[in-house]
Each structure stands twice: as structure tokens, then as C-alpha cells.
């Protein structure tokens, strides 16, 4: 049979584990969101670079035609 102190310690350990599990889930969710943000940013960067390259080609072609 557990003493009062042992019961309190067990309760604290359980609470601590639950707190860490909750924090882990939060961090996992944050990580997923950051990965999604990174993917969206990389996609936007790629689109911007493609648009830049197309505009540079257009400028080059217009300059060469003159």
C-alpha cells in the first residue's frame, strides 16, 4: 500500500507525463504547420522566380528585336 507521500509523488509523475504529452502534441502540430508554411513559401518562391525569368526573357527578346 502506498503512503501519502508516495501517492502524491505518483500523482505528480502522472500529471507531469500528461503535461509533456500535451506539449509534445502541440509541438508536433506546430511542426506540421511550419512544414506547410515552408512548402507554401517554396512554391511561391518558385513561381516568382519563373515569372522573373519569363520577364527577363521578354526584355531580352524585345531588346534583341530592336
CHARMM internal coordinates of N, CA and C (Angstrom, degrees):
IC EDIT
DIST 1 N 1 CA 1.4463
DIST 1 CA 1 C 1.5312
ANGL 1 N 1 CA 1 C 108.63
DIST 1 C 2 N 1.3323
ANGL 1 CA 1 C 2 N 116.24
DIHE 1 N 1 CA 1 C 2 N 138.71
DIST 2 N 2 CA 1.4557
ANGL 1 C 2 N 2 CA 121.39
DIHE 1 CA 1 C 2 N 2 CA -177.32
DIST 2 CA 2 C 1.5202
ANGL 2 N 2 CA 2 C 110.84
DIHE 1 C 2 N 2 CA 2 C -82.70
DIST 2 C 3 N 1.3230
ANGL 2 CA 2 C 3 N 114.97
DIHE 2 N 2 CA 2 C 3 N 142.06
DIST 3 N 3 CA 1.4636
ANGL 2 C 3 N 3 CA 119.93
DIHE 2 CA 2 C 3 N 3 CA 175.38
DIST 3 CA 3 C 1.5292
ANGL 3 N 3 CA 3 C 108.65
DIHE 2 C 3 N 3 CA 3 C -77.99
DIST 3 C 4 N 1.3099
ANGL 3 CA 3 C 4 N 116.13
DIHE 3 N 3 CA 3 C 4 N 171.80
DIST 4 N 4 CA 1.4657
ANGL 3 C 4 N 4 CA 120.82
DIHE 3 CA 3 C 4 N 4 CA 179.12
DIST 4 CA 4 C 1.5130
ANGL 4 N 4 CA 4 C 112.30
DIHE 3 C 4 N 4 CA 4 C -58.28
DIST 4 C 5 N 1.3328
ANGL 4 CA 4 C 5 N 116.53
DIHE 4 N 4 CA 4 C 5 N -43.34
DIST 5 N 5 CA 1.4630
ANGL 4 C 5 N 5 CA 120.48
DIHE 4 CA 4 C 5 N 5 CA 179.35
DIST 5 CA 5 C 1.5219
ANGL 5 N 5 CA 5 C 111.42
DIHE 4 C 5 N 5 CA 5 C -65.83
DIST 5 C 6 N 1.3115
ANGL 5 CA 5 C 6 N 117.01
DIHE 5 N 5 CA 5 C 6 N -38.98
DIST 6 N 6 CA 1.4591
ANGL 5 C 6 N 6 CA 120.88
DIHE 5 CA 5 C 6 N 6 CA 179.20
DIST 6 CA 6 C 1.5270
ANGL 6 N 6 CA 6 C 110.59
DIHE 5 C 6 N 6 CA 6 C -66.36
DIST 6 C 7 N 1.3279
ANGL 6 CA 6 C 7 N 116.74
DIHE 6 N 6 CA 6 C 7 N -38.60
DIST 7 N 7 CA 1.4680
ANGL 6 C 7 N 7 CA 120.67
DIHE 6 CA 6 C 7 N 7 CA 177.67
DIST 7 CA 7 C 1.5247
ANGL 7 N 7 CA 7 C 110.40
DIHE 6 C 7 N 7 CA 7 C -64.79
DIST 7 C 8 N 1.3399
ANGL 7 CA 7 C 8 N 116.45
DIHE 7 N 7 CA 7 C 8 N -43.55
DIST 8 N 8 CA 1.4686
ANGL 7 C 8 N 8 CA 119.97
DIHE 7 CA 7 C 8 N 8 CA 178.66
DIST 8 CA 8 C 1.5247
ANGL 8 N 8 CA 8 C 110.64
DIHE 7 C 8 N 8 CA 8 C -63.46
DIST 8 C 9 N 1.3257
ANGL 8 CA 8 C 9 N 116.20
DIHE 8 N 8 CA 8 C 9 N -41.62
DIST 9 N 9 CA 1.4588
ANGL 8 C 9 N 9 CA 120.57
DIHE 8 CA 8 C 9 N 9 CA 178.64
DIST 9 CA 9 C 1.5270
ANGL 9 N 9 CA 9 C 110.38
DIHE 8 C 9 N 9 CA 9 C -62.47
DIST 9 C 10 N 1.3159
ANGL 9 CA 9 C 10 N 116.75
DIHE 9 N 9 CA 9 C 10 N -44.21
DIST 10 N 10 CA 1.4658
ANGL 9 C 10 N 10 CA 121.34
DIHE 9 CA 9 C 10 N 10 CA 178.85
DIST 10 CA 10 C 1.5268
ANGL 10 N 10 CA 10 C 110.41
DIHE 9 C 10 N 10 CA 10 C -61.54
DIST 10 C 11 N 1.3339
ANGL 10 CA 10 C 11 N 116.78
DIHE 10 N 10 CA 10 C 11 N -42.06
DIST 11 N 11 CA 1.4646
ANGL 10 C 11 N 11 CA 121.33
DIHE 10 CA 10 C 11 N 11 CA 178.34
DIST 11 CA 11 C 1.5259
ANGL 11 N 11 CA 11 C 110.45
DIHE 10 C 11 N 11 CA 11 C -63.58
DIST 11 C 12 N 1.3236
ANGL 11 CA 11 C 12 N 116.63
DIHE 11 N 11 CA 11 C 12 N -43.78
DIST 12 N 12 CA 1.4653
ANGL 11 C 12 N 12 CA 120.62
DIHE 11 CA 11 C 12 N 12 CA 178.44
DIST 12 CA 12 C 1.5239
ANGL 12 N 12 CA 12 C 111.33
DIHE 11 C 12 N 12 CA 12 C -62.94
DIST 12 C 13 N 1.3126
ANGL 12 CA 12 C 13 N 116.48
DIHE 12 N 12 CA 12 C 13 N -40.91
DIST 13 N 13 CA 1.4648
ANGL 12 C 13 N 13 CA 120.14
DIHE 12 CA 12 C 13 N 13 CA 178.32
DIST 13 CA 13 C 1.5254
ANGL 13 N 13 CA 13 C 110.68
DIHE 12 C 13 N 13 CA 13 C -63.11
DIST 13 C 14 N 1.3225
ANGL 13 CA 13 C 14 N 115.83
DIHE 13 N 13 CA 13 C 14 N -43.97
DIST 14 N 14 CA 1.4673
ANGL 13 C 14 N 14 CA 120.55
DIHE 13 CA 13 C 14 N 14 CA 178.88
DIST 14 CA 14 C 1.5209
ANGL 14 N 14 CA 14 C 110.62
DIHE 13 C 14 N 14 CA 14 C -62.86
DIST 14 C 15 N 1.3240
ANGL 14 CA 14 C 15 N 116.63
DIHE 14 N 14 CA 14 C 15 N -45.58
DIST 15 N 15 CA 1.4646
ANGL 14 C 15 N 15 CA 121.00
DIHE 14 CA 14 C 15 N 15 CA 178.48
DIST 15 CA 15 C 1.5269
ANGL 15 N 15 CA 15 C 110.76
DIHE 14 C 15 N 15 CA 15 C -61.07
DIST 15 C 16 N 1.3216
ANGL 15 CA 15 C 16 N 116.22
DIHE 15 N 15 CA 15 C 16 N -41.35
DIST 16 N 16 CA 1.4597
ANGL 15 C 16 N 16 CA 121.33
DIHE 15 CA 15 C 16 N 16 CA 179.95
DIST 16 CA 16 C 1.5253
ANGL 16 N 16 CA 16 C 110.73
DIHE 15 C 16 N 16 CA 16 C -63.76
DIST 16 C 17 N 1.3111
ANGL 16 CA 16 C 17 N 116.47
DIHE 16 N 16 CA 16 C 17 N -43.29
DIST 17 N 17 CA 1.4684
ANGL 16 C 17 N 17 CA 120.79
DIHE 16 CA 16 C 17 N 17 CA 178.10
DIST 17 CA 17 C 1.5234
ANGL 17 N 17 CA 17 C 110.18
DIHE 16 C 17 N 17 CA 17 C -61.95
DIST 17 C 18 N 1.3254
ANGL 17 CA 17 C 18 N 116.96
DIHE 17 N 17 CA 17 C 18 N -45.71
DIST 18 N 18 CA 1.4609
ANGL 17 C 18 N 18 CA 120.70
DIHE 17 CA 17 C 18 N 18 CA 179.92
DIST 18 CA 18 C 1.5257
ANGL 18 N 18 CA 18 C 111.17
DIHE 17 C 18 N 18 CA 18 C -62.36
DIST 18 C 19 N 1.3195
ANGL 18 CA 18 C 19 N 116.35
DIHE 18 N 18 CA 18 C 19 N -40.55
DIST 19 N 19 CA 1.4607
ANGL 18 C 19 N 19 CA 120.86
DIHE 18 CA 18 C 19 N 19 CA 178.19
DIST 19 CA 19 C 1.5288
ANGL 19 N 19 CA 19 C 110.82
DIHE 18 C 19 N 19 CA 19 C -62.41
DIST 19 C 20 N 1.3298
ANGL 19 CA 19 C 20 N 116.56
DIHE 19 N 19 CA 19 C 20 N -44.00
DIST 20 N 20 CA 1.4612
ANGL 19 C 20 N 20 CA 120.31
DIHE 19 CA 19 C 20 N 20 CA 179.30
DIST 20 CA 20 C 1.5287
ANGL 20 N 20 CA 20 C 111.64
DIHE 19 C 20 N 20 CA 20 C -67.32
DIST 20 C 21 N 1.3204
ANGL 20 CA 20 C 21 N 117.07
DIHE 20 N 20 CA 20 C 21 N -36.98
DIST 21 N 21 CA 1.4622
ANGL 20 C 21 N 21 CA 120.16
DIHE 20 CA 20 C 21 N 21 CA 177.40
DIST 21 CA 21 C 1.5224
ANGL 21 N 21 CA 21 C 110.57
DIHE 20 C 21 N 21 CA 21 C -64.75
DIST 21 C 22 N 1.3180
ANGL 21 CA 21 C 22 N 116.67
DIHE 21 N 21 CA 21 C 22 N -41.17
DIST 22 N 22 CA 1.4675
ANGL 21 C 22 N 22 CA 121.07
DIHE 21 CA 21 C 22 N 22 CA 178.18
DIST 22 CA 22 C 1.5231
ANGL 22 N 22 CA 22 C 110.04
DIHE 21 C 22 N 22 CA 22 C -64.22
DIST 22 C 23 N 1.3249
ANGL 22 CA 22 C 23 N 116.58
DIHE 22 N 22 CA 22 C 23 N -43.88
DIST 23 N 23 CA 1.4694
ANGL 22 C 23 N 23 CA 121.11
DIHE 22 CA 22 C 23 N 23 CA 179.01
DIST 23 CA 23 C 1.5233
ANGL 23 N 23 CA 23 C 110.34
DIHE 22 C 23 N 23 CA 23 C -63.35
DIST 23 C 24 N 1.3271
ANGL 23 CA 23 C 24 N 117.04
DIHE 23 N 23 CA 23 C 24 N -39.82
DIST 24 N 24 CA 1.4594
ANGL 23 C 24 N 24 CA 120.84
DIHE 23 CA 23 C 24 N 24 CA 178.41
DIST 24 CA 24 C 1.5261
ANGL 24 N 24 CA 24 C 110.64
DIHE 23 C 24 N 24 CA 24 C -61.94
DIST 24 C 25 N 1.3271
ANGL 24 CA 24 C 25 N 117.21
DIHE 24 N 24 CA 24 C 25 N -44.46
DIST 25 N 25 CA 1.4660
ANGL 24 C 25 N 25 CA 120.50
DIHE 24 CA 24 C 25 N 25 CA 178.54
DIST 25 CA 25 C 1.5202
ANGL 25 N 25 CA 25 C 110.66
DIHE 24 C 25 N 25 CA 25 C -61.63
DIST 25 C 26 N 1.3248
ANGL 25 CA 25 C 26 N 116.78
DIHE 25 N 25 CA 25 C 26 N -40.41
DIST 26 N 26 CA 1.4608
ANGL 25 C 26 N 26 CA 120.85
DIHE 25 CA 25 C 26 N 26 CA 177.93
DIST 26 CA 26 C 1.5230
ANGL 26 N 26 CA 26 C 110.56
DIHE 25 C 26 N 26 CA 26 C -62.93
DIST 26 C 27 N 1.3236
ANGL 26 CA 26 C 27 N 116.73
DIHE 26 N 26 CA 26 C 27 N -44.67
DIST 27 N 27 CA 1.4628
ANGL 26 C 27 N 27 CA 120.68
DIHE 26 CA 26 C 27 N 27 CA 179.22
DIST 27 CA 27 C 1.5282
ANGL 27 N 27 CA 27 C 111.49
DIHE 26 C 27 N 27 CA 27 C -64.99
DIST 27 C 28 N 1.3225
ANGL 27 CA 27 C 28 N 116.87
DIHE 27 N 27 CA 27 C 28 N -38.09
DIST 28 N 28 CA 1.4618
ANGL 27 C 28 N 28 CA 120.15
DIHE 27 CA 27 C 28 N 28 CA 177.38
DIST 28 CA 28 C 1.5249
ANGL 28 N 28 CA 28 C 110.44
DIHE 27 C 28 N 28 CA 28 C -63.69
DIST 28 C 29 N 1.3296
ANGL 28 CA 28 C 29 N 116.47
DIHE 28 N 28 CA 28 C 29 N -42.42
DIST 29 N 29 CA 1.4641
ANGL 28 C 29 N 29 CA 121.07
DIHE 28 CA 28 C 29 N 29 CA 177.82
DIST 29 CA 29 C 1.5226
ANGL 29 N 29 CA 29 C 110.40
DIHE 28 C 29 N 29 CA 29 C -63.72
DIST 29 C 30 N 1.3253
ANGL 29 CA 29 C 30 N 116.75
DIHE 29 N 29 CA 29 C 30 N -44.20
DIST 30 N 30 CA 1.4673
ANGL 29 C 30 N 30 CA 121.18
DIHE 29 CA 29 C 30 N 30 CA 177.51
DIST 30 CA 30 C 1.5223
ANGL 30 N 30 CA 30 C 110.84
DIHE 29 C 30 N 30 CA 30 C -60.61
DIST 30 C 31 N 1.3217
ANGL 30 CA 30 C 31 N 116.59
DIHE 30 N 30 CA 30 C 31 N -41.10
DIST 31 N 31 CA 1.4596
ANGL 30 C 31 N 31 CA 121.16
DIHE 30 CA 30 C 31 N 31 CA 179.99
DIST 31 CA 31 C 1.5297
ANGL 31 N 31 CA 31 C 110.89
DIHE 30 C 31 N 31 CA 31 C -62.76
DIST 31 C 32 N 1.3109
ANGL 31 CA 31 C 32 N 116.67
DIHE 31 N 31 CA 31 C 32 N -43.78
DIST 32 N 32 CA 1.4672
ANGL 31 C 32 N 32 CA 120.63
DIHE 31 CA 31 C 32 N 32 CA 178.30
DIST 32 CA 32 C 1.5227
ANGL 32 N 32 CA 32 C 110.13
DIHE 31 C 32 N 32 CA 32 C -61.51
DIST 32 C 33 N 1.3304
ANGL 32 CA 32 C 33 N 116.84
DIHE 32 N 32 CA 32 C 33 N -43.92
DIST 33 N 33 CA 1.4643
ANGL 32 C 33 N 33 CA 120.83
DIHE 32 CA 32 C 33 N 33 CA 179.53
DIST 33 CA 33 C 1.5262
ANGL 33 N 33 CA 33 C 110.87
DIHE 32 C 33 N 33 CA 33 C -62.90
DIST 33 C 34 N 1.3238
ANGL 33 CA 33 C 34 N 116.68
DIHE 33 N 33 CA 33 C 34 N -42.23
DIST 34 N 34 CA 1.4649
ANGL 33 C 34 N 34 CA 120.12
DIHE 33 CA 33 C 34 N 34 CA 178.42
DIST 34 CA 34 C 1.5322
ANGL 34 N 34 CA 34 C 111.39
DIHE 33 C 34 N 34 CA 34 C -64.52
DIST 34 C 35 N 1.3284
ANGL 34 CA 34 C 35 N 117.04
DIHE 34 N 34 CA 34 C 35 N -38.69
DIST 35 N 35 CA 1.4636
ANGL 34 C 35 N 35 CA 120.36
DIHE 34 CA 34 C 35 N 35 CA 177.46
DIST 35 CA 35 C 1.5267
ANGL 35 N 35 CA 35 C 110.43
DIHE 34 C 35 N 35 CA 35 C -64.48
DIST 35 C 36 N 1.3326
ANGL 35 CA 35 C 36 N 116.56
DIHE 35 N 35 CA 35 C 36 N -40.98
DIST 36 N 36 CA 1.4626
ANGL 35 C 36 N 36 CA 120.54
DIHE 35 CA 35 C 36 N 36 CA 177.52
DIST 36 CA 36 C 1.5250
ANGL 36 N 36 CA 36 C 110.91
DIHE 35 C 36 N 36 CA 36 C -64.25
DIST 36 C 37 N 1.3295
ANGL 36 CA 36 C 37 N 116.40
DIHE 36 N 36 CA 36 C 37 N -42.32
DIST 37 N 37 CA 1.4643
ANGL 36 C 37 N 37 CA 120.33
DIHE 36 CA 36 C 37 N 37 CA 177.94
DIST 37 CA 37 C 1.5252
ANGL 37 N 37 CA 37 C 111.04
DIHE 36 C 37 N 37 CA 37 C -62.56
DIST 37 C 38 N 1.3271
ANGL 37 CA 37 C 38 N 116.24
DIHE 37 N 37 CA 37 C 38 N -42.09
DIST 38 N 38 CA 1.4603
ANGL 37 C 38 N 38 CA 120.58
DIHE 37 CA 37 C 38 N 38 CA 178.72
DIST 38 CA 38 C 1.5243
ANGL 38 N 38 CA 38 C 110.76
DIHE 37 C 38 N 38 CA 38 C -62.58
DIST 38 C 39 N 1.3135
ANGL 38 CA 38 C 39 N 116.98
DIHE 38 N 38 CA 38 C 39 N -44.50
DIST 39 N 39 CA 1.4656
ANGL 38 C 39 N 39 CA 120.66
DIHE 38 CA 38 C 39 N 39 CA 179.67
DIST 39 CA 39 C 1.5283
ANGL 39 N 39 CA 39 C 110.65
DIHE 38 C 39 N 39 CA 39 C -61.92
DIST 39 C 40 N 1.3254
ANGL 39 CA 39 C 40 N 116.94
DIHE 39 N 39 CA 39 C 40 N -42.56
DIST 40 N 40 CA 1.4671
ANGL 39 C 40 N 40 CA 120.69
DIHE 39 CA 39 C 40 N 40 CA 179.02
DIST 40 CA 40 C 1.5240
ANGL 40 N 40 CA 40 C 110.75
DIHE 39 C 40 N 40 CA 40 C -65.15
DIST 40 C 41 N 1.3162
ANGL 40 CA 40 C 41 N 116.45
DIHE 40 N 40 CA 40 C 41 N -39.82
DIST 41 N 41 CA 1.4630
ANGL 40 C 41 N 41 CA 120.82
DIHE 40 CA 40 C 41 N 41 CA 179.17
DIST 41 CA 41 C 1.5212
ANGL 41 N 41 CA 41 C 111.09
DIHE 40 C 41 N 41 CA 41 C -66.09
DIST 41 C 42 N 1.3252
ANGL 41 CA 41 C 42 N 116.46
DIHE 41 N 41 CA 41 C 42 N -42.76
DIST 42 N 42 CA 1.4658
ANGL 41 C 42 N 42 CA 120.04
DIHE 41 CA 41 C 42 N 42 CA 178.41
DIST 42 CA 42 C 1.5215
ANGL 42 N 42 CA 42 C 110.87
DIHE 41 C 42 N 42 CA 42 C -64.04
DIST 42 C 43 N 1.3312
ANGL 42 CA 42 C 43 N 116.96
DIHE 42 N 42 CA 42 C 43 N -38.06
DIST 43 N 43 CA 1.4640
ANGL 42 C 43 N 43 CA 121.34
DIHE 42 CA 42 C 43 N 43 CA 177.96
DIST 43 CA 43 C 1.5311
ANGL 43 N 43 CA 43 C 110.01
DIHE 42 C 43 N 43 CA 43 C -64.64
DIST 43 C 44 N 1.3302
ANGL 43 CA 43 C 44 N 116.63
DIHE 43 N 43 CA 43 C 44 N -45.53
DIST 44 N 44 CA 1.4637
ANGL 43 C 44 N 44 CA 120.89
DIHE 43 CA 43 C 44 N 44 CA 178.94
DIST 44 CA 44 C 1.5296
ANGL 44 N 44 CA 44 C 110.63
DIHE 43 C 44 N 44 CA 44 C -63.05
DIST 44 C 45 N 1.3229
ANGL 44 CA 44 C 45 N 116.88
DIHE 44 N 44 CA 44 C 45 N -39.60
DIST 45 N 45 CA 1.4672
ANGL 44 C 45 N 45 CA 121.06
DIHE 44 CA 44 C 45 N 45 CA 178.54
DIST 45 CA 45 C 1.5231
ANGL 45 N 45 CA 45 C 110.17
DIHE 44 C 45 N 45 CA 45 C -62.94
DIST 45 C 46 N 1.3218
ANGL 45 CA 45 C 46 N 115.97
DIHE 45 N 45 CA 45 C 46 N -44.29
DIST 46 N 46 CA 1.4597
ANGL 45 C 46 N 46 CA 120.63
DIHE 45 CA 45 C 46 N 46 CA 179.68
DIST 46 CA 46 C 1.5275
ANGL 46 N 46 CA 46 C 110.79
DIHE 45 C 46 N 46 CA 46 C -61.65
DIST 46 C 47 N 1.3328
ANGL 46 CA 46 C 47 N 116.38
DIHE 46 N 46 CA 46 C 47 N -43.38
DIST 47 N 47 CA 1.4635
ANGL 46 C 47 N 47 CA 120.33
DIHE 46 CA 46 C 47 N 47 CA 178.00
DIST 47 CA 47 C 1.5238
ANGL 47 N 47 CA 47 C 111.25
DIHE 46 C 47 N 47 CA 47 C -63.34
DIST 47 C 48 N 1.3287
ANGL 47 CA 47 C 48 N 117.15
DIHE 47 N 47 CA 47 C 48 N -42.55
DIST 48 N 48 CA 1.4634
ANGL 47 C 48 N 48 CA 121.24
DIHE 47 CA 47 C 48 N 48 CA 179.73
DIST 48 CA 48 C 1.5249
ANGL 48 N 48 CA 48 C 110.68
DIHE 47 C 48 N 48 CA 48 C -64.24
DIST 48 C 49 N 1.3294
ANGL 48 CA 48 C 49 N 117.11
DIHE 48 N 48 CA 48 C 49 N -40.66
DIST 49 N 49 CA 1.4640
ANGL 48 C 49 N 49 CA 120.54
DIHE 48 CA 48 C 49 N 49 CA 178.72
DIST 49 CA 49 C 1.5271
ANGL 49 N 49 CA 49 C 110.83
DIHE 48 C 49 N 49 CA 49 C -65.44
DIST 49 C 50 N 1.3291
ANGL 49 CA 49 C 50 N 116.97
DIHE 49 N 49 CA 49 C 50 N -40.12
DIST 50 N 50 CA 1.4646
ANGL 49 C 50 N 50 CA 120.70
DIHE 49 CA 49 C 50 N 50 CA 178.76
DIST 50 CA 50 C 1.5290
ANGL 50 N 50 CA 50 C 110.19
DIHE 49 C 50 N 50 CA 50 C -64.74
DIST 50 C 51 N 1.3220
ANGL 50 CA 50 C 51 N 116.52
DIHE 50 N 50 CA 50 C 51 N -41.51
DIST 51 N 51 CA 1.4645
ANGL 50 C 51 N 51 CA 120.39
DIHE 50 CA 50 C 51 N 51 CA 178.18
DIST 51 CA 51 C 1.5328
ANGL 51 N 51 CA 51 C 110.44
DIHE 50 C 51 N 51 CA 51 C -65.10
DIST 51 C 52 N 1.3300
ANGL 51 CA 51 C 52 N 116.54
DIHE 51 N 51 CA 51 C 52 N -42.14
DIST 52 N 52 CA 1.4667
ANGL 51 C 52 N 52 CA 121.19
DIHE 51 CA 51 C 52 N 52 CA 177.24
DIST 52 CA 52 C 1.5247
ANGL 52 N 52 CA 52 C 110.67
DIHE 51 C 52 N 52 CA 52 C -59.18
DIST 52 C 53 N 1.3358
ANGL 52 CA 52 C 53 N 115.67
DIHE 52 N 52 CA 52 C 53 N -46.65
DIST 53 N 53 CA 1.4582
ANGL 52 C 53 N 53 CA 120.09
DIHE 52 CA 52 C 53 N 53 CA -178.85
DIST 53 CA 53 C 1.5258
ANGL 53 N 53 CA 53 C 111.04
DIHE 52 C 53 N 53 CA 53 C -63.19
DIST 53 C 54 N 1.3233
ANGL 53 CA 53 C 54 N 117.04
DIHE 53 N 53 CA 53 C 54 N -39.85
DIST 54 N 54 CA 1.4624
ANGL 53 C 54 N 54 CA 120.86
DIHE 53 CA 53 C 54 N 54 CA 178.76
DIST 54 CA 54 C 1.5255
ANGL 54 N 54 CA 54 C 110.35
DIHE 53 C 54 N 54 CA 54 C -64.37
DIST 54 C 55 N 1.3168
ANGL 54 CA 54 C 55 N 116.97
DIHE 54 N 54 CA 54 C 55 N -41.86
DIST 55 N 55 CA 1.4669
ANGL 54 C 55 N 55 CA 120.31
DIHE 54 CA 54 C 55 N 55 CA 178.40
DIST 55 CA 55 C 1.5260
ANGL 55 N 55 CA 55 C 111.16
DIHE 54 C 55 N 55 CA 55 C -66.18
DIST 55 C 56 N 1.3317
ANGL 55 CA 55 C 56 N 116.82
DIHE 55 N 55 CA 55 C 56 N -38.81
DIST 56 N 56 CA 1.4682
ANGL 55 C 56 N 56 CA 119.76
DIHE 55 CA 55 C 56 N 56 CA 177.58
DIST 56 CA 56 C 1.5256
ANGL 56 N 56 CA 56 C 110.61
DIHE 55 C 56 N 56 CA 56 C -64.06
DIST 56 C 57 N 1.3300
ANGL 56 CA 56 C 57 N 116.88
DIHE 56 N 56 CA 56 C 57 N -40.41
DIST 57 N 57 CA 1.4659
ANGL 56 C 57 N 57 CA 120.58
DIHE 56 CA 56 C 57 N 57 CA 177.19
DIST 57 CA 57 C 1.5226
ANGL 57 N 57 CA 57 C 110.57
DIHE 56 C 57 N 57 CA 57 C -63.14
DIST 57 C 58 N 1.3207
ANGL 57 CA 57 C 58 N 116.07
DIHE 57 N 57 CA 57 C 58 N -42.71
DIST 58 N 58 CA 1.4644
ANGL 57 C 58 N 58 CA 120.74
DIHE 57 CA 57 C 58 N 58 CA 179.86
DIST 58 CA 58 C 1.5306
ANGL 58 N 58 CA 58 C 110.34
DIHE 57 C 58 N 58 CA 58 C -62.59
DIST 58 C 59 N 1.3198
ANGL 58 CA 58 C 59 N 116.86
DIHE 58 N 58 CA 58 C 59 N -43.31
DIST 59 N 59 CA 1.4683
ANGL 58 C 59 N 59 CA 120.86
DIHE 58 CA 58 C 59 N 59 CA 178.35
DIST 59 CA 59 C 1.5242
ANGL 59 N 59 CA 59 C 110.12
DIHE 58 C 59 N 59 CA 59 C -63.72
DIST 59 C 60 N 1.3228
ANGL 59 CA 59 C 60 N 116.50
DIHE 59 N 59 CA 59 C 60 N -43.71
DIST 60 N 60 CA 1.4712
ANGL 59 C 60 N 60 CA 120.58
DIHE 59 CA 59 C 60 N 60 CA 179.57
DIST 60 CA 60 C 1.5200
ANGL 60 N 60 CA 60 C 110.98
DIHE 59 C 60 N 60 CA 60 C -62.74
DIST 60 C 61 N 1.3255
ANGL 60 CA 60 C 61 N 116.52
DIHE 60 N 60 CA 60 C 61 N -43.40
DIST 61 N 61 CA 1.4639
ANGL 60 C 61 N 61 CA 120.67
DIHE 60 CA 60 C 61 N 61 CA -179.70
DIST 61 CA 61 C 1.5220
ANGL 61 N 61 CA 61 C 110.93
DIHE 60 C 61 N 61 CA 61 C -65.83
DIST 61 C 62 N 1.3248
ANGL 61 CA 61 C 62 N 117.82
DIHE 61 N 61 CA 61 C 62 N -39.40
DIST 62 N 62 CA 1.4630
ANGL 61 C 62 N 62 CA 121.14
DIHE 61 CA 61 C 62 N 62 CA 178.95
DIST 62 CA 62 C 1.5247
ANGL 62 N 62 CA 62 C 110.71
DIHE 61 C 62 N 62 CA 62 C -68.05
DIST 62 C 63 N 1.3238
ANGL 62 CA 62 C 63 N 116.97
DIHE 62 N 62 CA 62 C 63 N -37.90
DIST 63 N 63 CA 1.4656
ANGL 62 C 63 N 63 CA 120.90
DIHE 62 CA 62 C 63 N 63 CA 178.97
DIST 63 CA 63 C 1.5272
ANGL 63 N 63 CA 63 C 110.36
DIHE 62 C 63 N 63 CA 63 C -68.39
DIST 63 C 64 N 1.3137
ANGL 63 CA 63 C 64 N 117.05
DIHE 63 N 63 CA 63 C 64 N -39.22
DIST 64 N 64 CA 1.4620
ANGL 63 C 64 N 64 CA 121.42
DIHE 63 CA 63 C 64 N 64 CA -178.73
DIST 64 CA 64 C 1.5236
ANGL 64 N 64 CA 64 C 110.83
DIHE 63 C 64 N 64 CA 64 C -70.48
DIST 64 C 65 N 1.3258
ANGL 64 CA 64 C 65 N 117.82
DIHE 64 N 64 CA 64 C 65 N -29.43
DIST 65 N 65 CA 1.4581
ANGL 64 C 65 N 65 CA 121.95
DIHE 64 CA 64 C 65 N 65 CA -177.65
DIST 65 CA 65 C 1.5193
ANGL 65 N 65 CA 65 C 111.59
DIHE 64 C 65 N 65 CA 65 C -75.96
DIST 65 C 66 N 1.3092
ANGL 65 CA 65 C 66 N 118.12
DIHE 65 N 65 CA 65 C 66 N -17.69
DIST 66 N 66 CA 1.4719
ANGL 65 C 66 N 66 CA 120.49
DIHE 65 CA 65 C 66 N 66 CA -176.60
DIST 66 CA 66 C 1.4885
ANGL 66 N 66 CA 66 C 112.22
DIHE 65 C 66 N 66 CA 66 C -81.70
END
COOR INIT
IC SEED 1 N 1 CA 1 C
IC BUILD
